[in-house]
Amino acid sequence: MNRQTGTSEHNKTLMRRATYASVAIASVLIVIKLVGWVMTGSLSILASLIDSALDAIVSVINLLAVRYSLTPPDPEHRFGHGKAEPLVGLLQVGFICASAIFLVVHALERLRFTVEVTHADIGIAIMLVATVLTAVLVLYQRHVVRVTQSTVIATDSLHYLTDLLTNLSVLAALALSFYGWSNVDAIVAMFIAAFIFFSAIAIGVKSFQQLMDHEIPADEKAKLLALLNTKPEILGIHDLRTRESGQNRFIQMHLDLDENLSLLEAHQIVDMIEEEVSQLIRGADVIVHPDPVDPKNPRTPRQPIEFNR
């Protein structure tokens, strides 16, 4: 028996809006940073401009990936298209790590050579606007991630957090240029790059696990087992298997039920379990197979169910 519940329409809408916002703000940032670089000649603004151009490309890729991952199952993809999310997330981790390395190289270059900046006040105004726009986008993306747990949006949010920290570094460089302190931002940039790199690795591990059909998170396992342990109709459970794919969760299990139950009664119990599990765990595709057992001689004595294969 099988019960499918896909990603909710609310979550789909949030994910799509997050990708549209990402592309729109990336485009605006490119324009204003280009103006800032032309007017000031700041190497920091140029570096930030290049990073924003890469972000725009990645944001378009994410938009297409999210749309594809939310496509309903079809005859060629019976389990849906959810793995498009971790796949693109893993690829984007490469972009983020490259950005972190670029930031370190840029910082080392600034430590070696002092760069004269003209019209620093204009540059500061432009970078303030860029920082505010980026911060708004990151906050919105974090909200979407909390609701949907989307790997792609989480990775994109980390990418724009990179931009936000880079923008603050550029602002520091422009502000300190008034006082002759031109190297402080380079030192700060190295710490920022380290934070970005290790955060990207963490997201990369999560994306890889989803591609490898890793089991559902521990908190979801605990909720599932707590639910099953409240059902006296269940005499035992075995072959409990789970995996996650993007927004979707796949849960399969065999339940030991009283062999004296009618087919209708067993079917009703299985339906009840599938319904409650699918409501408990978002995006769960639940398959339950009933096994008849003698209630006076079950395979194992009734005891709290543990998460074993």
LOVOTOR-113862 format. One line per 8 residues: number of its first residue (from 1); their letters; for each residue x negated, y, z negated of C-alpha. Coordinates in Angstrom, 3 decimals. Last residue first. Example, Ala and Ser with C-alpha at 12.3 -4.5 7.8 and 13.67 -1.06 7.14 Angstrom:
# LOVOTOR-113862
2) sa) -13.670:-1.060:-7.140; -12.300:-4.500:-7.800
***
This chain:
# LOVOTOR-113862
309) rnfeipqr) -16.838:-2.570:-9.507; -16.732:-1.079:-12.955; -15.183:2.143:-14.251; -13.818:0.915:-17.533; -10.268:-0.033:-18.419; -9.471:-0.081:-22.115; -8.551:-3.630:-23.126; -5.951:-6.260:-22.245
301) ptrpnkpd) -7.709:-9.622:-22.318; -9.392:-10.620:-19.039; -8.182:-12.822:-16.221; -4.744:-12.878:-17.755; -3.423:-15.993:-19.525; -0.083:-15.208:-21.121; 0.630:-12.474:-18.532; -0.045:-15.009:-15.717
293) vpdphviv) -1.474:-13.004:-12.843; -0.159:-11.596:-9.537; -2.533:-9.194:-7.722; -1.217:-5.805:-6.550; -3.280:-3.834:-3.983; -3.428:-0.048:-4.446; -4.641:2.410:-1.769; -4.821:6.114:-2.648
285) dagrilqs) -5.843:8.999:-0.373; -6.547:11.747:-2.909; -6.650:15.402:-1.861; -6.409:16.616:-5.436; -6.669:14.025:-8.198; -3.748:13.860:-10.645; -0.970:14.132:-8.083; -2.459:11.382:-5.892
277) veeeimdv) -3.015:9.255:-8.997; 0.603:9.713:-10.128; 2.046:8.817:-6.722; -0.201:5.796:-6.215; 0.611:4.473:-9.699; 4.364:4.909:-9.191; 4.267:3.264:-5.770; 2.373:0.303:-7.253
269) iqhaells) 4.956:-0.041:-10.016; 7.845:0.167:-7.530; 6.255:-2.457:-5.271; 5.792:-4.805:-8.188; 9.470:-4.407:-9.103; 10.602:-4.972:-5.503; 8.421:-8.058:-5.093; 9.958:-9.445:-8.266
261) lnedldlh) 7.842:-9.551:-11.393; 7.033:-12.990:-12.775; 3.399:-12.734:-11.640; 2.874:-9.907:-14.138; 0.520:-7.380:-12.545; -3.251:-7.273:-12.039; -4.157:-4.119:-10.112; -6.656:-4.011:-7.230
253) mqifrnqg) -8.129:-0.594:-6.472; -8.924:1.895:-3.697; -9.467:5.644:-4.021; -10.455:8.017:-1.202; -10.902:11.687:-2.108; -10.621:14.437:0.497; -11.890:18.022:0.581; -15.218:17.054:2.131
245) sertrldh) -15.438:13.266:2.021; -15.387:11.701:-1.426; -15.625:8.039:-2.370; -13.901:5.638:-4.692; -13.801:1.918:-5.342; -12.017:-0.059:-8.053; -12.492:-3.726:-7.166; -10.853:-4.790:-10.441
237) igliepkt) -7.999:-3.850:-12.755; -6.162:-5.646:-15.509; -2.752:-6.213:-17.090; -1.277:-2.982:-15.693; 2.380:-2.693:-16.777; 1.241:-1.123:-20.058; 0.211:2.041:-18.142; -1.601:4.594:-20.338
229) nllallka) -5.007:3.088:-19.526; -4.520:3.859:-15.837; -4.159:7.590:-16.556; -7.274:7.743:-18.720; -9.175:5.855:-16.017; -8.235:8.408:-13.361; -9.013:11.388:-15.592; -12.437:9.953:-16.431
221) kedapieh) -13.206:9.269:-12.780; -12.257:12.855:-11.925; -14.647:14.162:-14.574; -17.410:11.870:-13.295; -17.215:13.169:-9.722; -15.890:10.838:-6.978; -18.200:8.106:-5.717; -20.840:8.843:-3.088
213) dmlqqfsk) -19.877:8.026:0.478; -23.404:8.687:1.853; -22.309:11.895:3.601; -20.828:13.060:0.317; -24.085:12.356:-1.492; -26.060:14.295:1.104; -23.853:17.355:0.622; -24.313:17.199:-3.161
205) vgiaiasf) -28.098:16.864:-2.804; -28.183:19.812:-0.399; -26.202:21.929:-2.867; -28.865:21.285:-5.526; -31.674:21.945:-3.017; -30.103:25.290:-2.115; -30.080:26.351:-5.770; -33.775:25.396:-5.990
197) fifaaifm) -34.681:27.555:-2.998; -32.551:30.553:-3.976; -34.025:30.736:-7.481; -37.578:30.479:-6.093; -36.851:33.194:-3.516; -35.513:35.516:-6.211; -38.692:35.030:-8.244; -40.754:35.900:-5.163
189) aviadvns) -38.578:38.949:-4.410; -39.240:40.353:-7.897; -42.977:40.406:-7.146; -42.384:42.070:-3.780; -39.961:44.601:-5.304; -42.681:45.817:-7.681; -45.128:46.504:-4.846; -44.266:50.004:-3.625
181) wgyfslal) -44.443:52.037:-6.796; -45.382:55.502:-5.460; -42.683:57.335:-7.353; -40.249:57.994:-4.508; -41.100:54.559:-3.095; -39.612:53.147:-6.292; -36.092:53.838:-5.014; -36.700:52.293:-1.594
173) aalvslnt) -38.382:49.194:-3.023; -35.693:48.769:-5.686; -32.969:49.087:-3.057; -34.745:46.452:-0.952; -34.852:44.099:-3.930; -31.164:44.710:-4.584; -30.463:43.908:-0.932; -32.471:40.687:-1.231
165) lldtlyhl) -30.460:39.672:-4.268; -27.219:40.272:-2.380; -28.504:38.565:0.745; -29.452:35.452:-1.198; -26.020:35.594:-2.842; -24.774:35.624:0.737; -26.474:32.279:1.388; -25.251:30.904:-1.934
157) sdtaivts) -21.707:31.801:-0.907; -22.223:30.059:2.427; -23.304:26.924:0.580; -20.251:27.039:-1.678; -17.986:27.750:1.316; -19.366:24.712:3.150; -19.151:22.433:0.108; -15.515:23.346:-0.587
149) qtvrvvhr) -14.513:22.838:-4.249; -11.082:24.252:-3.267; -10.066:26.475:-6.207; -13.454:27.262:-7.751; -15.006:27.496:-4.272; -12.378:30.028:-3.146; -13.045:32.204:-6.207; -16.803:31.990:-5.585
141) qylvlvat) -16.184:33.057:-1.987; -14.244:36.118:-3.155; -17.016:37.122:-5.549; -19.661:36.589:-2.844; -17.691:38.725:-0.347; -17.271:41.594:-2.810; -20.987:41.449:-3.669; -21.937:41.554:0.028
133) lvtavlmi) -19.788:44.626:0.663; -21.222:46.394:-2.412; -24.803:45.552:-1.438; -24.361:46.729:2.155; -22.896:50.053:0.974; -25.786:50.475:-1.464; -28.209:49.555:1.325; -26.922:52.407:3.482
125) aigidaht) -27.159:54.956:0.670; -30.663:53.776:-0.282; -31.839:53.995:3.324; -30.539:57.520:3.600; -32.434:58.495:0.430; -35.571:56.755:1.690; -35.710:59.100:4.656; -39.200:57.831:5.547
117) vevtfrlr) -40.862:54.716:4.121; -44.595:54.105:4.099; -45.471:50.433:3.853; -48.294:49.310:1.557; -50.108:46.273:2.880; -51.226:43.194:0.977; -48.427:43.082:-1.584; -45.932:43.831:1.180
109) elahvvlf) -47.201:40.858:3.192; -46.863:38.599:0.158; -43.240:39.750:-0.256; -42.440:39.123:3.427; -43.921:35.632:3.216; -41.898:34.949:0.062; -38.675:36.220:1.666; -39.313:34.128:4.773
101) iasacifg) -39.695:31.057:2.555; -36.375:31.831:0.858; -34.688:32.419:4.226; -36.050:29.082:5.501; -34.638:27.391:2.399; -31.279:28.999:3.137; -31.320:27.948:6.797; -32.200:24.360:5.845
93) vqllgvlp) -29.392:24.350:3.280; -27.157:25.315:6.185; -27.768:21.958:7.836; -26.721:20.133:4.668; -23.576:22.246:4.383; -22.805:21.551:8.043; -22.868:17.817:7.333; -21.152:18.251:3.960
85) eakghgfr) -18.189:19.968:5.641; -17.967:17.923:8.857; -17.498:14.919:6.594; -13.856:15.884:6.110; -12.769:14.985:9.648; -9.918:12.619:8.860; -10.041:9.014:7.693; -8.374:7.668:10.843
77) hepdpptl) -10.775:9.539:13.117; -10.257:8.209:16.683; -6.461:7.839:16.370; -6.214:11.241:14.613; -6.588:12.449:11.037; -5.589:16.085:10.396; -8.032:18.879:11.314; -9.296:20.545:8.126
69) syrvalln) -12.916:19.535:8.844; -12.715:21.094:12.321; -11.507:24.470:11.091; -14.096:24.415:8.333; -16.883:23.570:10.786; -15.852:26.302:13.255; -15.892:28.950:10.530; -19.136:27.560:9.152
61) ivsviadl) -20.826:27.867:12.558; -19.602:31.472:12.815; -20.969:32.153:9.331; -24.330:30.590:10.276; -24.717:32.955:13.229; -23.715:35.965:11.119; -26.100:34.900:8.361; -28.991:34.768:10.835
53) asdilsal) -28.231:38.380:11.819; -27.999:39.282:8.134; -31.480:37.848:7.517; -32.900:39.852:10.415; -31.328:43.020:9.006; -32.704:42.298:5.515; -36.201:41.996:6.960; -35.703:45.259:8.868
45) islsgtmv) -34.419:46.939:5.697; -37.554:45.861:3.838; -39.781:47.033:6.700; -38.297:50.507:6.331; -38.458:52.575:9.552; -35.992:54.956:7.921; -33.482:55.974:10.616; -33.811:52.938:12.897
37) wgvlkivi) -33.826:50.559:9.929; -30.720:52.097:8.374; -28.778:52.085:11.647; -29.619:48.404:12.121; -28.637:47.789:8.510; -25.232:49.394:9.142; -24.520:47.343:12.259; -25.756:43.988:10.957
29) lvsaiavs) -23.839:44.435:7.700; -20.571:45.021:9.582; -20.997:41.781:11.541; -21.816:39.795:8.388; -18.725:41.308:6.736; -16.432:40.075:9.517; -17.996:36.611:9.787; -17.799:35.996:6.019
21) aytarrml) -14.260:37.355:5.756; -13.115:34.958:8.500; -14.837:32.045:6.717; -13.225:32.926:3.373; -9.818:33.349:5.009; -10.054:29.842:6.503; -10.996:28.322:3.151; -8.189:30.115:1.308
13) tknhestg) -5.604:29.067:3.899; -6.691:25.429:3.733; -6.558:25.514:-0.060; -3.000:26.895:-0.002; -1.965:24.336:2.623; -3.067:21.563:0.281; -5.788:19.181:1.442; -4.345:15.854:2.374
5) tqrnm) -2.051:13.544:0.414; -2.085:9.942:1.516; -0.408:6.985:-0.215; -1.243:3.457:0.771; 0.000:0.000:0.000
***
